[in-house]
Amino acid sequence: MDQQRLDKFREQLDLHHAWPSVFTFKFIVPVGKEIPLKELFPNHTPNVKTSENGNYTSFTYQMMMPSSQAVIDIYITAAKIEGLIAL
């Protein structure tokens, strides 16, 4: 994600959330890539759904986040997971 997009995302997060705030993360990963995603949220239990064909798994996490930068940091780290789609 380039800096301009990050700045716009931070602006939107700060506009819609009063930090600290509960934030919902939603990700879709190919089967076999679940562990790296789960490692980003070691103390949280996600809502998990498998796709109809069993090729993908969706994860929804709700977490108390201290700031927009903390949210962005998770998205930046998650983006390194091959095949990940962030919603």
Order of alpha helices (4+ residues) and beta strands (2+ residues): alpha-beta-alpha-beta-beta-alpha-beta
